[in-house]
Amino acid sequence: MVQPTKQKQNQTSEKTLSPEMQGIAERVAGQDTDWFSIGEESMNDFSMMINPMDLDPNFPEAAKLQKDGKYAFRWCERTSKRVDELTRSVNPPLRWAIVTNDNLPEMKRHIDPLLGCVCSVDQMLLFKPWAHAVMVRKAKDEMADAKENSPKQSVQGEKVEVTTDRASKIGGGDVVQYEDTRADLGDLIIE
């Protein structure tokens, strides 16, 4: 008689778990530690390992497309928030697209069958037209040059006036506003 009660409690617990919690519970129940006994001779030699994020040795099709100046590629953390920031929240030329079988069939052999994109570690591969990447790079270079060539301002050379009257004081009810006029040009492309 005791067993049906335990079984009923387990069924109740499973029904009250969220999908995320249920997934964790399944992994806890199915884990094993047989791999603890693997010796050093059977493990990967990380000193000789290729960086899994490098395009050229791991994704030669993408490396060729980038070298030929057709597309620019970058990695993105594989989270909904980060993907949305790079693929939905910005307009071209800052916008990126997810590499899929539909929009880049050259990468078909690298597409993860479960997620439908190219994955490496905790990242996914994004791309955009090379011309868009060049526009962004040019704008960033111009901004860097303008900042570097702008006249340097020093507090020491300016006249600073300190006042103690009530009219000049910033109080708790005052709102101090600042406007950043610099354009957000997103992340750099690293080749």
N, C-alpha and C positions, 0 to 999 in steps of 0.2 A: 504493500500500500504506500510506502514511503516514496518509491520511485515515481509513480505518476505525479505526485506533488512536485518533485524536483523538475520533472519534465515540463509541467505546467508553468513553473517559475521561469525556466529558461525560455519558453515560448513568449511569456509576457515580457521578459527583458529584451528579447529580440525585436518585439513590436514597438518598444518605446525608444529604441536607439535611432539616432539620426543616421542617414546614409554614410556620413563620414565616420561616425562612431562604429557603425556596423562593419565598415571596411577595416578599421583598426582591429576590431574584435576578431575578424576572420584571419588577419595576418598574425595576431598573437596566438591564435589556436593552431595555425599552420606552420609556425616557425620551427626551424631545426638548427642544431649546432654541430652537425656532422662535419662541417667544413673547418671547425676548430683544429682538427687533427692534421690538416694539410701542412706539410713542411715547407721550408724556405725554397728548397729545390724545385717545388711545383708551382711557385708563385711567379707573377710577372716581374720582370726586371725593369723597374720604373726608370732607371738611369738611361736605358736604351729606347724608351717609349717615345713615340711621336705625339706631339701636342694634339689632342683630339679636336681642337678648335681651328687648326691650320687648314685652310682651304686646299692648298696645292697637293699635299700627299693624301689627304682624306677625301676630298671632293674635287677631283681634277676637272670635272665638267664646269663647276662654278669658277674655279681658278682660271680656266680658259676664257669663259665669258667675261670675267672681270679684266683679264689681261688684254682681251680684244676690244675693250671699251664699250661693251654692249650693256652690261649691268654692273652695279655696285652691290656688294654683299656685306652683311653685318650679322652678328649674333645678338639675340635678345633673350632675356630671362623668360623662361616658359611659364609665365603667370598671366592670367587674364588682364590684370591691371596694366602690366608693362606692355603687353601686346597692343592693347587699346591705345595707350599713349603714343605708340609709334605708327600704328596702322589706321587709326580712326580719328584721333584727337587733333591731328595737324593736317594742313593742306599741302599739296605738292608745291615746291620740290622737297619739302621736309618729310613727306609721307613715305612709308615703306610698305611692302606687300610681303605676305607670308609665302615662302616657297612651297608650292603644292604641285601635284601631278598635272593639274589642269592648267596652271599658268606658267609652268616651267617644266615641260615634259622631259627636257634633257636631264633632269635630276631624278627621274623615275626610280632608279635602283637604290636611291638613298632615302626615299620616303618611308617613314615609319607607318606600318599598316594600321596601327591602332589610332594614331593621332592625325595622320594625313599630312604631315609636314616633315622636314628634315630636322632631326634632333641630334644633339650631342651633349652629353652630361645633362645639365639642367637648362640648356639653352635650345632655342630654335632659330633656324636660318631665315633671314629676311633679305629682300632685294628691291632695287628700284632702277629705273633707267639711268645709265651712266651720265647722260646730259643733266639730269636733275642733281646728281651728286656733284658734278662740276660746278653748277650754279651755287650750291650751298658752300662748297669749298672756296669759291671765289669771293662770296659775300663775307665769309669768316676771315679770309685773308685780308680783305679791304678793311674790315672792322679792326683787326689786329694792327694793321699798318696805321690807321687813323689814330688809334689809341697811343701807339708808340711815338708817332710824330706830333702829337698834340702838345701844346705848351704845358710845362709842368707848373702846377700851382703849389705854393707853399704857404702854410699858415704863418710862418715867420715873416714873410714879405708883405702880408696883408695887415691892414689896420683892424684890430679887434677891439670892439667897444663893449665893456661890461656895464650893465645898468642894474640898479636895485629897485627901481620904481615898480609899483604893482601893475602898471599897464604893460610892461615888457615881460612879465613873469608868465611861464607856461604852467597852468594849473591842471588839476585832475580832470576837470571837465572839458579841457581843450583837446582838440583833435589835431594831431600832427600828421600831415600827409606828405607822401613822397611818391614821385612818379618816375619809374625807370623807363627811359625812352629807347633803350637798346632793344633790338629785335632778338627774339629767341630763335636760334638757328639749330636747335637740337644737338644731337651727338655727332662727333667727328667720324669720318670714315677712316679706319685704320687699315692700311694696306700692308 
